[in-house]
Amino acid sequence: MSEAMDSRGDESVRIQELRLLIVDDHAVMRAGLSNMLDARRDFSVVGEADDGEAALDLLGSKPVDVVLLDLMMPGIGGLGCLEAIKSRFPDVKVIVLSSSETARDIKQAIGLGAEAYVAKHAQPSQLIETILAVAVGKRLPNPSLANGDFPEANRITAREMEVLNLLRSGLSNSEIGHKLGITPRTAKAHVAAILEKMNARDRTEAVARGFEWGLLRP
């Protein structure tokens, strides 16, 4: 974040200015967002890009706090761009701003590290609130997710989630037990319950399903 002088010209009054990058292949959409967001004293649109490659170039040349990213774009596409941003610029927050509200798209975006997912038809106030929230470290997956496509995910207990997170690291039952302060036999029972609830043949499939269901993050 950069500091900006208050509009009254008083150098003693400064605000934190969020630097935003808008990535969308529609010029009218970019212009509308830029005009709306730049009108706020605490926002500064430092760049616009019409595809993923241009966005990555801009991120490499100037500091950005939050990226507003469309999913449907030419070239590497929104999801490819998101994955590259999180790999190359891990401190940058990403809000997916898209006309698609399918559970699959939302889950993929959140799974790749997006801090939030906002529909393009959302009210300006919702977008502004989301930008301010993710800037301070909050994650706001679209509430329409709610595991609606995968109701089985709601059956996974908090302890089983801890075990599932350790399974992704390839730990044995003994190692899981040591990490969680439980016996290997109890760890084995939790693993068996996870496999049953997720209808998974083995640990690898359970972990893969965990990502698919939005329970695990990269």
N, C-alpha and C positions, 0 to 999 in steps of 0.2 A: 504494500500500500504506500502511496505517496501522500505528502501533506499539501493541502491547497489553502491559499489565503481566503479568509471570509470575504464575501461579496461586498461588504461595507468598506473594505480596504484596510481593516484593522489587522496589522501583522501579529498582534498578540492573540488573536482568535483564529485558530487553525483547526481544520477538520481532516479526518482520514479519508483519502480519496481512493476508491476502489478502481483499479485499472481493468477494463473489460475488453475482451476481443469477441467480435460477432462473426460467426462462421455460418454462412447460408448462401446457397447458390441463387437466391432470388434477390435482385437488387432492391426491389421495393420493400421487401421484408427487412433487409439490412438497414435501409434508410429510415424506415419507421422506428425500428428499435433504437437506432443510434440517436435520433432526434429526441425520443422519449427519455432515454437513459442519460444522455448528456445534459439534459435540462436540470438534473439533480446536482447539487453541490458536492455530494459525496460519491458520485460516479464520474468516471472519465473513460470514454470509448477511445482506446488507444490504437485500434486497428479493426479492419474488416477484411474478410477473406471469402472468396466464392467457392473454394474447394479445400480439401484436406491438406494438399501439398502447400498451398499458399498459407494456410493457417500455421503449419509447422515452421515454415520459413519465418513468419512474423514472430512466433514464439521464441525462435532462436536469436532474434535481433533486438527484442525489447521486452522489458518486464511486464508480465500480465498476472493479475490475481485470479480472475474468473473468466472462463470461456463459455459463451453461449453457443452451443453446437447443434446444428441440424443433422438429422440422420440420413436423409435422402439427398445425396450429393454425387456428382460425377467423380471419377478418379478413385481414390482409395475408399471413399464413402465415409459416412459418419462414424460407424463402429470401428473401422480401421484407423481413422484419425484419432478417436478416443483412446484406443489401445496404444497408439504411438505417443500421444500426449502423456499418458500415465507412465509410460516407460522412460521417456526422455525428459519430461518436466514434471516430476512427481509432486511438486509443491503447488502446482496450478490446479485450482478447483474447476470442475466441469459440470455445467448444467446442460442436459440435453433438452433442447427446445424443438419439439417435433409435432407434426400433424398426425403421426402414428401413435395410437394408444393401445396397440395390441400387447397382451401380456408377454409375448415372446420378445418383442423389441425392448420393452421396459426391463425385463429380466436380463437380457443380454447387456444392455447399457449399464445397469447397476452392477452386474457381475464383472464388467470390465473396469469398474472403478468410478463411474459417474457419481457425483455427490447428490444429484437430484434429477428429476425428470418432470418437465412441465409441458403441458399441451399448448400448442400455438394459439388456441382459442381461449386460453386462460385470461383472466382479468389482469391488467397491468400491475395492480397492487399485489397480486399473488406472485408474479415474477419478481417484483422488487423485494418482497419479503423473503423469497427464496434466495436471491442473490445475497442479501444481508446475512441470512442464516448460514449458508455454506461458506461464506467468507470467514466466519469465526469457527469453522470446523464441524458444523452439523451435517448430517447426511439425511436427505429427505426423499426417499424413494416414493414414487407416485402411490397414493393410497389405494388406487384401483388394483394394485398388485394383490395385497392381502392374501397371498397364496390361493387365490380363487381357482386357478387352473390346476393346482396341486393341493387339494385339501388334506392329503395324507401328511403334508409337511407340518400341519398343526398338531400332529400326534407325537412329534419328536419332543422329548422333554429337555429341560435345560442341561441336565447331566449328560444325556445322550448327545446333545450338541457339542459339549466339551469333548466327548469321546470322538465324535465325527471329525472335529477339527484336528485331533491328534492322529486320526487314521490317515488324513491327507499327507502326513509326514512319514507314513510308513512304519509307525511304531508298533511294536509287538504288544500283546496283552500285558506282559510284565512291565514294559516301559510305560504303557498308559497308566497302569496301576500306580507305578512310582510317581508319575507326574501328578496324578489326582489324589494320591494318598488313600488308595483303595487296593484291595487284593487283586491279583491277576485273575482269580476266579470271578470276582465281581465285574472286572473289566470285560472278561469274556462274555458274561451275561449281557452287559450293555451292548457289546458289538452284535451279539445274536439278535437282540431286540431291534437294533438299528436295521440290520439286514432284513428282518421280517417286515418291519413297518415300511421300509423303502422298496420292498419286493426286489432286493438286489441279490445276485448270485454270490458275490464276494465283496471284499472291502473296496476294491478298485471301482466296481460298479456303484457302490454306495456313495463314494466320494464324487464320482461323475454326476450322480443323481442329485447330490447336495448342491452342486453348482447349477444344475438345470432348474432346481426348485427355488434357487435364490437363497438357500441357507448358507452357502459358503461364498466367500469373496476371494478373488485372486490375490 
